[in-house]
Amino acid sequence: MSERRDRFQIGEFAELVGLSIPQLRRYDRLRLLEPTGRTAAGYRFYVRGQTGAARVIALLRSIDMPIADVRRIITGADEAERHQIFRDHRARLEARLDEARRLLDAVDAMSKEKIMDTTTDMSTWLHLMPRLPVSDIERSIAYYQEALGLNLAWRTVDGSLAALATGDIEVLFLVPWTGEGAPPTQSSYVYVEDPDALCAELQDSGADIVDPVASRPYGMRDFVVRDPDGHRFTLGRGEEALRNVADYYGLDSDEISVDPPWLQHRQG
């Protein structure tokens, strides 16, 4: 077989292995699946010998496995480690399934109600959907997709609104800022399953990590990422969950303060 038939430009390779061109570009930046080289014109190319690894990556990502775990599998995890990775991922998916079942039960219960009292306030907050003003919506969409790993859910034709989604954050609204100067910055706290793995993944993706992952005196382990307009997201894991995995972080569970001194001082 000739070299020409063994070598594929990025679009051809994407179609061959079941990945998209943006995915291949992102995996190149993450050094998860790097092209064999570039043409004289600077275009990426791949070879037939990379199709196996690419298809494994596509398969694992199709079941929503985190990139950090995908990397462990394709870089030579032994059989015991692979089984543990799949068990952990299955547990994550089961947790999502339990939440979906809870919501379905709620929908069924509401559908059976003949009359709903519209004067009663619904006090349960299901999802927080930030609405962020951005100075360059195209730049922000690219950053949230490529550096933070969100997906573009939808956007208006006139470019006045875009929505991105991931995990429990069903929609993150981006709106063009039309005021004077830079848009006002906002901060949000996001609960995540594994802040250490996520911080490493986002750092590899080119995200702007302004405060690296660490265990905090208030009982959280988290890190801070910033978008191009200065909006900040703190991503972390809760204090009770930290107690259960203290050994993983090299901590004694007593070192994690559920009732930190500053809180006791304020209550006193």
Buried (B, 14 or more C-beta within 10 A) or exposed (E): EEEEEEBBEBEEBBEBBBBEEEBBBBBBBBEBBBBEEEEEEEEBBBBEEBBEBBBBBBEBBEEEBBBBBBBBBBEEBEEEEBEBBBEBBEEBEEEEEEEEEEEEEEEEEEEEEEEEEEEEEEEEEEEEEBEBBBBBBEEBBBBBBBBBBBEBBEBEEEEEBBBBBBEEBBBBBBBBBEEEEEBEEBEBEBBBBBBBBBBBBBBBBBBBBEBEBBBBEBBBBBBBBBBBBBBBBBBBBBBEBBBEBBEEBEBEEEEBBEEBEEEEEEEE
